[in-house]
């Protein structure tokens, strides 16, 4: 499951997770608050979205006990962080 997070590079709203729920996460965020990093991702609905957030924290507790997820950087999957310093927003 994807979640809204703050990108560590531009400090704007982006997403992290499996990539299957990007429109569901980002369509509720005003476009002027979106991450400005490149390259953007294009979804099946034809809209361009920010790339998965750049999270430089060494946290690995973003993932749930089921693990999973994809992408580069640290942390993946879904769930909530537990005081690790990640910038996950809800």
C-alpha positions, 0 to 999 in steps of 0.5 A: 500500500502506498502512503504520502510522505515528504520527499527528503530532496525537495521537502514536498509531498510524494509517495512511498510504497508498492506503486499501485496506489499512487493516484489514490494517494496523490489525487488528494494533495494539491498539485502545488504541494507535489514533489518536484523531483524528476522523472515523474511517473505516468499512471494508467489514467494518463496523469503524471505523478511525482517519483517515489519519494527520496527517503535518506533515513536509514530507517527500515521500520516503514515496512509492515511485518509482511515486508514487501514493497519496491524501489530504491533507498531505505525502507519499503512496504507499508505500515507506520513508522515507530518513532524512527524519524521518517517523515511519513505524513498521514 
